[in-house]
Amino acid sequence: MTGTTTAGRATARTTGARETTAAGRPVARPPWLAAMRDVVRDHPLLADLLLVLALLALVGGRPTFQAQRMPLVGVFAVLLCAPLVWRRRYPLVVYGSQCVVALTQWTMGYVQVADVALLFGLYTIAAHRSRRWAVAAAGVLELGVAMAVLRW
């Protein structure tokens, strides 16, 4: 993979197993980044579990003004994020279940940050399925965004 940026500088190029610059020098990367990449490659289920836990820590446990009047906010956060553990094995099922939860949330009038989990589901379909599936999934998400905008 070789390319140039708009400023004319050479970007990284992959030759065999190591990545080099256009001048042929190895790309300097921190060692912990390579270790994280190896863990994700070797243990994808563990990596996805850590993703879910991070998402829930960022968006699920956040107290909002709705928490007092709508106790299901936490349940919806878990239902949106938890299926991402199986996103690589069953991307369409995971995204479909997230869409059903988001639609239920929309019909009940809940608004929350945990809907960002839908973007992870969409990314997984785009990365692991055909372009046709990715476009269909993006269309479903855009329909949901339009519904949310019109409602709120």
Contacts in CASP RR format, 6 or more apart in sequence:
PFRMAT RR
TARGET T0000
AUTHOR 0000-0000-0000
METHOD contacts of the structure
MODEL  1
MTGTTTAGRATARTTGARETTAAGRPVARPPWLAAMRDVVRDHPLLADLL
LVLALLALVGGRPTFQAQRMPLVGVFAVLLCAPLVWRRRYPLVVYGSQCV
VALTQWTMGYVQVADVALLFGLYTIAAHRSRRWAVAAAGVLELGVAMAVL
RW
1 12 0 8 1.000
1 13 0 8 1.000
1 14 0 8 1.000
2 10 0 8 1.000
2 11 0 8 1.000
2 13 0 8 1.000
2 22 0 8 1.000
3 10 0 8 1.000
3 11 0 8 1.000
3 13 0 8 1.000
3 22 0 8 1.000
4 10 0 8 1.000
4 11 0 8 1.000
5 11 0 8 1.000
10 21 0 8 1.000
10 22 0 8 1.000
10 23 0 8 1.000
11 22 0 8 1.000
12 19 0 8 1.000
12 20 0 8 1.000
12 21 0 8 1.000
12 27 0 8 1.000
13 19 0 8 1.000
13 20 0 8 1.000
13 21 0 8 1.000
13 22 0 8 1.000
13 24 0 8 1.000
14 20 0 8 1.000
18 26 0 8 1.000
19 26 0 8 1.000
19 27 0 8 1.000
20 26 0 8 1.000
20 27 0 8 1.000
21 27 0 8 1.000
39 46 0 8 1.000
39 47 0 8 1.000
40 47 0 8 1.000
44 88 0 8 1.000
45 85 0 8 1.000
45 88 0 8 1.000
48 84 0 8 1.000
48 85 0 8 1.000
48 86 0 8 1.000
48 87 0 8 1.000
48 88 0 8 1.000
49 85 0 8 1.000
51 84 0 8 1.000
51 120 0 8 1.000
52 81 0 8 1.000
52 82 0 8 1.000
52 84 0 8 1.000
52 85 0 8 1.000
55 81 0 8 1.000
55 84 0 8 1.000
55 114 0 8 1.000
55 116 0 8 1.000
55 117 0 8 1.000
55 120 0 8 1.000
56 77 0 8 1.000
56 78 0 8 1.000
56 81 0 8 1.000
58 113 0 8 1.000
59 77 0 8 1.000
59 81 0 8 1.000
59 112 0 8 1.000
59 113 0 8 1.000
59 114 0 8 1.000
59 116 0 8 1.000
59 117 0 8 1.000
60 73 0 8 1.000
60 74 0 8 1.000
60 77 0 8 1.000
60 78 0 8 1.000
60 81 0 8 1.000
60 112 0 8 1.000
60 113 0 8 1.000
60 114 0 8 1.000
61 74 0 8 1.000
61 77 0 8 1.000
62 113 0 8 1.000
64 73 0 8 1.000
64 112 0 8 1.000
66 73 0 8 1.000
66 110 0 8 1.000
66 111 0 8 1.000
66 112 0 8 1.000
67 73 0 8 1.000
70 108 0 8 1.000
70 110 0 8 1.000
72 108 0 8 1.000
72 110 0 8 1.000
73 110 0 8 1.000
73 112 0 8 1.000
74 114 0 8 1.000
76 101 0 8 1.000
76 104 0 8 1.000
76 105 0 8 1.000
76 110 0 8 1.000
76 112 0 8 1.000
76 114 0 8 1.000
77 112 0 8 1.000
77 114 0 8 1.000
79 97 0 8 1.000
79 101 0 8 1.000
80 98 0 8 1.000
80 101 0 8 1.000
80 102 0 8 1.000
80 105 0 8 1.000
80 114 0 8 1.000
80 115 0 8 1.000
80 117 0 8 1.000
80 118 0 8 1.000
81 114 0 8 1.000
81 117 0 8 1.000
83 93 0 8 1.000
83 94 0 8 1.000
83 97 0 8 1.000
83 98 0 8 1.000
84 94 0 8 1.000
84 117 0 8 1.000
84 120 0 8 1.000
84 121 0 8 1.000
86 93 0 8 1.000
86 94 0 8 1.000
87 94 0 8 1.000
87 120 0 8 1.000
87 121 0 8 1.000
87 124 0 8 1.000
88 124 0 8 1.000
88 128 0 8 1.000
91 121 0 8 1.000
91 124 0 8 1.000
91 125 0 8 1.000
91 128 0 8 1.000
91 129 0 8 1.000
92 125 0 8 1.000
92 129 0 8 1.000
92 133 0 8 1.000
94 121 0 8 1.000
94 124 0 8 1.000
95 118 0 8 1.000
95 121 0 8 1.000
95 122 0 8 1.000
95 124 0 8 1.000
95 125 0 8 1.000
95 137 0 8 1.000
98 117 0 8 1.000
98 118 0 8 1.000
98 121 0 8 1.000
99 118 0 8 1.000
99 140 0 8 1.000
99 141 0 8 1.000
102 115 0 8 1.000
102 118 0 8 1.000
102 144 0 8 1.000
103 144 0 8 1.000
105 112 0 8 1.000
105 115 0 8 1.000
106 144 0 8 1.000
106 147 0 8 1.000
106 148 0 8 1.000
106 151 0 8 1.000
109 151 0 8 1.000
111 148 0 8 1.000
111 152 0 8 1.000
118 141 0 8 1.000
119 141 0 8 1.000
121 137 0 8 1.000
122 134 0 8 1.000
122 137 0 8 1.000
122 138 0 8 1.000
122 141 0 8 1.000
125 133 0 8 1.000
125 134 0 8 1.000
125 137 0 8 1.000
126 134 0 8 1.000
126 137 0 8 1.000
126 138 0 8 1.000
END
